Amino acid sequence: MLRLADGTYANSRWGIVDSFWYYFNQEGQMLTGWQFLGGKWYYLSTQEYAKTKTGGKEGSMQTGWYLDPVFGKWFYLDADGSMVTGWKQIDGAWYYFNPVSDGTKGVMVTDSDIDGYHVGSDGKMQ
């Protein structure tokens, strides 16, 4: 739970602690894992990453590349933390992320032809 300056607790809202963003539900509890908030998907870390280069904390909003251990697939989380769908240019290369809500929404597409372009096994447009 996050106590605000006025003494109340954050609920049904984002909060920032030590430069990391967190989301607190209506009971004021910090959420973790994949969460659908405000019409967008976010991934809130399920474990501490203090020993990694990201230094993320449990519950912190993740950005950038994310390899989901359940799906075994790559996702990309934009600078605002929201899951990317459709075409996205990342570090000069174009990637395509499934935009369809079919249980694999947001997964980076590989070895496929999309919109007249081919994406290889690394997900990059050829």
N, C-alpha and C positions, 0 to 999 in steps of 0.2 A: 504494500500500500504506500501511496505517496501523500504525505501531508503537505498541503499548500501553505503559503505565507499567512493566510487568514485563519489557519487552524483546521480547516475542513480537509477532507481527503478527496483526491482526484477520482472521479468516476465518470464512465462513458466518455473518456477523452484521452488525448495524447498528453504526455508529460515528458520533460527532458530532465535527466539526472546525469551529472558528470559528462556532459556532451553526447549522451546516448538518448535516443527517443524510445519511449515505452508506451504501451496502450493499457489503460485500466478500464475494466468492465463496470457495469452498473453497481456492483458490490464493492468496487474499489480495488479489486484484485488484478494484479499484473497478468497479462495474457502471454502465452508462448505458442510457437508453432505457426501453421498457416492460419491466417485470420482474414475474413471478408469484412472490411470496414469502409463505410462510406462509398460502397459500390466498387471497391478495388480490393485485390488480394495483396497481402503483405506477409512476409515471413519474419516472425519474432523469435529470436534464437532460443533454442531449448536447452542450451548448456553454456557454460562459461568458456570464453575463448581467450582468457588472460595470457596464455602461453603462446598465442599465435600472433601474427603481424596485425590482425584486426583489433585485437584487444577487446572484443565485444563481451558483453555481459549477458547472463541469462535474461531473456525477455527483450533484449535490445533489438530494434528494427535493423534488419540487414539490408545492404545495398550491394550492387554489383553481381558478379557471377555466384550462383549457388547450386551445388550438386546435391540434389535431394536424395538421401539414402533410401527412402521408401520407394520412390519411382526409379532411382538409378539414372536419372536424367538431369540435364542442365536447365536452369531457369536464369533469367536476368532480372534483377530488381533495380529500377531506375533510381536516380538520385533522391527522389522523394520516398523511396522504399516500395513503390507500387510495382507489381509484377508486369513485365512487358509482354505484349502480344503483337502479332503482325511483324512487319519489317522493322529492324532497328540497326543503326550503324553504331558499332562499338570498336573503338581504337582503329578506325579506318576501314573495317570490314563490315559487310552486311550479313545479318543473320535473320532467320525467320522463326518466330515463336507462335505456336498453335493458338489461334484466336477463338477456337470453337470450344464451347462448354460441353465437352464430351468425356470428362474425367482426366483429360491430359492437357487442359488449357494452360498455356504458358510454357509448355515444354519446347525446348529448342529442337527444330526439325532438322533431320540429317538425311543424306542420300535421297533427295526428292527433287521433283520439278515443281516450282511454284511461280505462278504469274509469268511463265515463260523463261524463268531463270532456274539454274540448277544449284542446289546447295550440296556440298560434299559431306563426307563422313565427319568432318570437323565442324559442320554447321555453317561454314562460310559460303557465301555466294561465289560461284566459280566465274 
